[in-house]
Amino acid sequence: MGFSTLQATHITKQYGFGPTEVTAIQDLSIKVDPGEVVLIMGPSGSGKTTLLSMLGGLLKPSTGEIRLNGDVISVLAENRLPDIRLRKFGFIFQDFNLLSALSALENVALVAELSGLNRNIARKKAESLLINMGLEARLTFLPEKLSGGEKQRVAIARALVNDPAIILADEPTANLDSKVGHEIMHLLRAMAKEQNRSVIIVSHDQRIKDIADRVLWLEDGEFKEMVTMVLDPVCGMMIDREKSVNLDWMGKTYYFCASGCRDEFIQNQEKDIH
Amino acid sequence: MIMLSVHNLFQNKIRLSISIGGVALALSLILSLNAIFAGVEEKITAYINNSGADIFIAQSGVENMHMASSSLPAIVEDEVKTISGVEFVTAINYVPNMVVVGDERNLAYIIGLPPDSKLGGPWKIFKGASQPKAGEAIIDRYVAEKSGVGIGDEVEIFGRQFVVAGLSEETASLVNSFAFISRSDFSTVRGGANTINFLLVKARPEENPERLAETIEAQLGNVTARTTAAFSMLEKKVVKDMSTDVINLMNLIGFLIGLAVMALTVYTATLSRRSEYGVLKALGARNSYLYTTVIAQALISVVIGVAVGTIFTWLVSKIILGLGLNLTMNITAISLAKVGSLALLIGCFSAVLPIRQISKLDPATVFRGR
């Protein structure tokens, strides 16, 4: 694995044309260094998935460019992208996305074989990774026989098998209980810090902030400074403080996404007092 | 990719069974039909091939027995005997008619044999005489069993009663059989004592039958002389010419059924794994890899389908044989090659639609299970 820097400059992604045109990502720039864990958060429909897809070479930006170690990958022909995805990126998905007909070992080995490794070497490499993930006793199990945490560990082993420089994780803890989610978070951090890989995580999970070097808030296709983001105490949404409805209560200022949340907050507080 | 194809294929065993069963039945339909016609060909040429003759002589222009009529003056027999290289000659009469027992009417080729004929008689006797005397008939064993007659019973041929003197084997097919009577009886009931239908010639051991046939034609003129092998082939050709359209139609139907079954199962199998193919694309698998996986899946299915279909057809042929039906199914190498080629086409065509599906698959849909 070579250390790689991923950089997106002024990228925009638009879907549709004319009256149906939608801008998913608007003039966005980001640079991720080796060994860095970047967490991208934001409300549903903010463009997180579109951004992740573009960074991983699955989608091309409408304008702007994406560079990997200085090489522009956003203009590469479609037939050159599979190789980039296979060797430079490791993908981790919310739903694990393991192939249901293959065992844990085969799921990981298949991706190594795709990169041109001989079958036996691919299987040995996959086996070693899975053992490191604590799955020695699960090598021959089909995905349906694995727990959520085990499936995600197989998916992580699959993401690592071709030794990629960049890991892209989409809601990696969403379908896991809190203990397993915690384990997976620390596994992702270890991948960045011990192996000097760049890890980009898209998630709603607030706990992942603990392992991130940088947290970015994406809303309406643009990054917003996290320092200006505040939590609505009623609905739990992260909201832009400047655009929020605020309330001074008992000497403290509270921020709400809408007046409905503010009113509910007041009712609850008054109920508690009485 | 073969590993992925095999795993994908065998994971859903019900779908696999339907797919293989459908293809096997469709191919079995083709194979059975071809086998039946090959069996008919074998049966229809059985008399010629087992006659013991090296050369068949017929009226000029007549090159087979089935659906043909040949008439030669009896004197030709003596003329042939004088030709150098001829060891001996048997003149036979031949006409399609019926072997009737009560209400049971069996289509039969009636052969009129001279006394102690060396050629053209029944080649395998189950019971009784091998040469019919005046007033006697040798009929096929299965015809006799079907009609409920045995040695010593009477059957009607040409409207006249004959006593069954012998029962022959391998002389019946699905639709007809051979029955043997004496030439004198044949002449009596059919008339034309000085007329024969075919001459069967045995060449001397040192003589080349092909050359002898040419010599006979050249010396006698106005006759057709063919070696037994050539005569048999021409007989088969008549059957082929009559059945080719039927066989082709049935082959087409079998092919279309097999294709429909296979295309549907490969298509639904691919569709059900659409998201997995999307994952593979996202991870970096090339389209060519995914196409090959789908084609391999289809081809593995049809290969198993061919094997199952062949075994099934072979079993059916053995069961038919065991039941004693006058139906011979002959599974030939040509039929197997034809079915194999059709199966290959089915496999390739059935993968076309799924491949189109995969080619349109956007790898970006892999996120969030979209």
Contacts between the chains, C-beta under 8 A, distances in Angstrom:
chain1	res1	chain2	res2	distance
A	49	B	367	4.8
A	49	B	368	6.0
A	52	B	367	6.5
A	53	B	364	4.3
A	53	B	367	6.2
A	56	B	282	7.7
A	58	B	282	5.8
A	58	B	363	5.0
A	58	B	364	4.2
A	58	B	366	7.5
A	58	B	367	7.9
A	59	B	364	4.7
A	79	B	286	7.7
A	82	B	281	7.5
A	82	B	284	4.6
A	82	B	285	6.7
A	82	B	286	5.0
A	83	B	284	6.7
A	84	B	284	7.8
A	85	B	282	6.8
A	85	B	283	6.6
A	85	B	284	4.1
A	85	B	363	7.9
A	86	B	283	6.7
A	86	B	284	2.7
A	86	B	285	7.8
A	87	B	284	7.4
A	91	B	282	6.1
A	91	B	283	6.2
A	91	B	366	7.7
A	93	B	279	7.6
A	93	B	366	6.6
A	93	B	367	6.8
A	94	B	367	7.7
A	94	B	368	6.2
A	94	B	369	7.3
A	95	B	368	7.7
A	95	B	369	4.8
A	97	B	275	7.4
A	97	B	276	7.6
A	97	B	279	4.4
A	97	B	366	6.4
A	97	B	369	7.8
A	99	B	4	7.3
A	99	B	7	8.0
A	99	B	276	5.2
A	99	B	279	7.1
A	99	B	280	7.5
A	100	B	11	6.9
A	100	B	273	7.9
A	100	B	276	6.9
A	101	B	4	7.4
A	101	B	7	3.9
A	101	B	8	4.9
A	101	B	10	7.9
A	101	B	11	4.2
A	102	B	3	7.9
A	102	B	4	7.0
A	102	B	7	5.6
A	106	B	3	6.9
A	106	B	7	7.3
A	110	B	3	7.6
A	110	B	4	6.7
A	111	B	283	5.6
A	111	B	284	7.5
A	114	B	280	8.0
A	114	B	283	7.2
A	114	B	284	6.0
A	114	B	285	5.5
A	114	B	289	6.9
A	115	B	284	7.4
A	158	B	283	7.6
A	170	B	367	5.1
A	170	B	368	6.8
A	171	B	368	7.6
